[in-house]
Amino acid sequence: MSSTTEAITGGRLMVELLEEAGVEIVFGYPGGAILPFYDELYHSKKIKHILVRHEQGAVHMAEGYARSTGKLGVCIATSGPGATNLITGLTDAKLDSIPILAITGQVATDAIGTDAFQEADIFGITIPITKYNALIKKADDLARHFEEAIKIAMGGRPGPVLLDFPKDVQTQKTTVRKASSLKIAPHHYERPKVKGDPQEFAEVLNGAKRPLLYVGGGAINSFASAEIKALAEKANAPVTTTLMGLGAFPGTHPLSVGMLGMHGTAYANKAVLECDYILNLGARFDDRVAKYQDFAPNAIRAHVDIDAAEFNKRINVDHILHGDLKDAIREILPFVKGGDRSSWIEHIQILKKNHPLDFDNSGDSIKPQDFLKRVYEKTKGEAIVSTDVGQHQMWAAQYYLFDRPNTWLTSGGLGTMGYGLPAAIGAKFGNPDKTVICVTGDGSIQMCIQELATIAQSKLGVKILLFNNNFLGMVRQWQELFYEERFSESQWTYNPNFVKLAEAYGIPAMKIEHKSEIDKGVEFFLKDSGSALIEVMIPAEEKVFPMIPAGKSQQDLIEFKDLGKFKK
């Protein structure tokens, strides 16, 4: 360990380490066991602290900040219940590969293990849901643990890390400002060299008549959007993305076939069935997209990923490249040849024409698909959009086209209701000059609705689009289609007056119910840079289509036009 002659407290050192790491904003909630650190944070002129209303809000804000900026997100909580309130968000960040540093207070070291007031073994609890965690037992170890945590959070496949910070260690003096060595191997954080044969990859692609590029969230984490676009255009290959990969390839590009999977476009899912070569770029073959060996049954399968654990985990593949996606594509590109794939591209266009996204827009009620299309047109596709989880999430993924990375924020792997509002807040702090829209539902927003106060206190211009059907909409859809319309505990018998609730926080709000009010609602919602909430009443019967039933494959896809036949 390197040292200086001046001794400072662990709390002061933590602040200095955050400043040196370039951290400009943190989200947190103070409590007794973290107060010495907060007292030091009070003096920082470089770090802005955002006071949340619940620790879950803090970690989701950190996620939204990280995903929209590409930087590290930081959240802070006290010991016990404060720390355990971070669990959902840390799990969310782990499954979606989001770099988060959580700093938690802990009871004094001599009280650990005694069931002291507000003691919880957050170190043990978070082992499965973090890439790295540490209980800092003395101030002299802080610099090493901090450096290891940051390197691991941002290195390789990103993810959450946690530092548990006992109260006495926060006040303990140390002269150790920087670790002279780390106790983690370099492969945990260094950018790995590409392993495999890029030329072989390219030659197999060159030989394909019906190739398809399958792009996941890893493309965004590796900042590989430009390389993917170059690869698609050079190979003249259509591109489909996962839910997490939206924005990694322009949604308006002629080669885009949109999202695939359970609620992906029909033409993307049909392209998977008909392609003869599928190249997975930074996706994980998750169960909402791929059903074991039924996935791309006629195709040669290739996979590029930074995480070797993903290879052949669910779907067996024929060709593998292990490494950072950006580097791997750059090595593949020189060997890629264009070739004539006009018949395949023409076939894709026919699929798009014959199997479009569709819904019944007759009658006077507002259809969420229509409203989202209007919002897309009004914003010209330039907003950052966060969502909660449910039908509104899928409608947003289908009808708001994303041309740039880091503009789509959603809970993919964990499916966390309550994510959308705080994620939008974090994104707005990271991108103050951009329009940030939270698309949510009457169920999801009530999970973290207290963060309206964070918007109000910070005078933050977050736009909230609330679809209200007085149901847990996706649950209702499944119950109607698969449980003989037994709507067991999915209907709200009471919802608050969302307009009055928003106005109680000083947020302008409006409720609309009829199609004739759409233009007025969109104009109100987006008229200026300030915050606003628009409550849009939608029919409880409205469903998300296409849909692949759980456990089924692309061959079992249900389109909107198939609904009557399916229900019979």
KAGIHU-V467950 format. One record per run of one state. SS is the DSSP state (hx for helix, st for strand, lp for the rest). FROM is the first residue (numbers start at 1). TO is the last residue. If there is no record, write none. Layout:
SS/FROM/TO  SS/FROM/TO
//
This chain:
lp/1/1  st/2/9  hx/10/20  lp/21/24  st/25/28  lp/29/31  hx/32/41  lp/42/47  st/48/51  lp/52/54  hx/55/69  lp/70/72  st/73/77  lp/78/80  hx/81/84  lp/85/86  hx/87/96  lp/97/99  st/100/106  lp/107/108  hx/109/111  lp/112/121  hx/122/125  lp/126/126  hx/127/129  lp/130/131  st/132/136  lp/137/138  hx/139/154  lp/155/159  st/160/166  hx/167/171  lp/172/172  st/173/178  lp/179/185  hx/186/188  lp/189/194  st/195/195  lp/196/197  hx/198/206  lp/207/210  st/211/215  lp/216/217  hx/218/221  lp/222/224  hx/225/235  lp/236/237  st/238/241  lp/242/255  st/256/259  lp/260/265  hx/266/274  lp/275/276  st/277/281  lp/282/291  hx/292/294  lp/295/299  st/300/305  lp/306/307  hx/308/310  lp/311/318  st/319/322  lp/323/324  hx/325/333  lp/334/341  hx/342/354  lp/355/364  st/365/366  lp/367/367  hx/368/379  lp/380/383  st/384/387  lp/388/390  hx/391/399  lp/400/407  st/408/409  lp/410/418  hx/419/430  lp/431/435  st/436/441  lp/442/443  hx/444/447  lp/448/448  hx/449/458  lp/459/461  st/462/468  lp/469/470  st/471/471  lp/472/472  hx/473/482  lp/483/490  st/491/491  lp/492/497  hx/498/504  lp/505/508  st/509/512  lp/513/513  st/514/514  hx/515/526  lp/527/531  st/532/538  lp/539/546  st/547/547  lp/548/553  hx/554/556  lp/557/557  st/558/558  lp/559/559  hx/560/567  lp/568/568
//
